[in-house]
Amino acid sequence: MSRHTFRLPDIGEGIAEAEIVAWHVAVGDVVAEDSPLADVMTDKATVEMESPVAGRVVEVAGEVGDRIAIGSPLVVIETGDGDGEGDREGEGAARILRQAQDERVLEHRAPAVTPEPSVTPNPGPVRAEPIELRAPTPHQSPPAQVTRVLASPAVRARAMDLGIDLARVRPGEDGRVRHGDLDRFIAYNAGGGFAPAGGRRADETVRVIGLRRRIAENMAASKRHIPHFSYVEEIDVTALEAMRGELNAAHATRGRLTLLPFLITAICRVVPDFPMINARYDDEAGVVTRHGAVHLGLATQTPGGLMVPVIRDAQSRNLWQLAQDITRLADAARGGTIAAADMTGSTLTVTSLGPLGGVATTPVINRPEVAIIGPNRIIERPMFVPDGLGGERLAKRKLMNLSISCDHRVVDGWDAASFVQAVRRLIETPSLLLVG
């Protein structure tokens, strides 16, 4: 037998270490060439590590949440009989893979009628009875067609112990059933698919790892180092919403405009008069860099937590280009396909909770930036407006609060308030946003 040590490669981002955020294999698993081994997270992105050889896993480095240095062993794979490097992808590795598949062939066979397994919160181990295989006679029905379920041996063994038919478990997006998919299947079926009203759940201990740990570290550093202050102003978006509806109706083939492209356009128009807002502060060097271009961070909620992809040179984009960028980056972030280059270099961030925006927010600054802007929920409310005759009348208006949090070491309260008022004037007179 020869062994291949797969070391954590230099991903090319100038990093010294990476965090293990998911294992796709365990000791004893048989892997094919190019099959996934683990997901590792750097400061910029999550990367899936794939096996360079076929064989059996004999060692793995650490647990989920551990950090390992670039160049350190990640997985050791036994590749079969051979005298070294030349056998890594040869007959020995292929023989191990075929042998493991042959050993599991009974796992994939099922009778024509399979009783539904019952899952209990604490089931005992289920032992398979010996099965004698015979060729079908003229009076027997042929065996049911075998359905191949992608899963590691460890997942298969666990499913067998629990009495779960893997064919009934919904796999991940890649079609592979993992331990997390089993956990969700068990949790769902333990309550018959319905959570009891007011039922008590068991305490759960969750390790803070991966993206959630990055978020925790970044937010703690931001609040620890930055003296935040927030300012909130009410904006009448009635005219803007009317114009947005007209543009969407007239240019349906170009995509749908939300409020965000208009807000970003207003911010970019105003920023040259308030350069202290579009800046980054290196507090260790004592240097503030006021940026000429607006590289706008877009706080995006994903299944794993908050991410901030970046719209490059937002000041050079029109409304529809901004809308396309917002959709593209948000979809990539939520789908886990965001490129590392799209996650760095922001100079100012916008965070929006959409219809959940609430009355007002006090967002946390995306360090080392010095400001973050948050539009809140649009609500309809009666308001006194000019009647055109020198008086006022009561009318239904669409109103939205706009929040901004700033680094008080760099931005004064007067600057933040003046900046928001300038944005407000453009939003309340939206035709100005279309003037070059």
Buried (B, 14 or more C-beta within 10 A) or exposed (E): EBBBEBBBBEBEBEEEBBBBBBBBBBEEBBBBBEBBBBBBBBBBBBBEBBBBBBBBBBEBBBEBEEBBEBEBEBBBBBBBEBEEEEBBBBEBBBBBBEEBEEEBEEBBEBEEEEEEBEBEEEBEEEEEEEEEEEEEEEEEEEEEEEEEBBBBBBBBBBBBEBBBBBEBBEBEEEEBBBBEBBEEBBEBBEEEEEEEEEEEEEEEEEEEBBBBBBBEEBBEEBEEBBEBBBBBBBBBBBBBBEBBEEBBEEEEEBBEBBBBBBBBBBBBBBBEEBEBBBBBBEBEEEEBEBBEBBBBBBBBBBEBEBBBBBBBEBBEBEBBBBBBBBEBBBEBBBEBEBEBEBBBEBBBBBBBBEEEBEEBBBBBBBBBBBBBBBBBBBEEEEBEBEEEEEEEEEEEBBBBBBBBBBBBEBBEEEBBBBBBEBBBEBBBEBEEBEEE
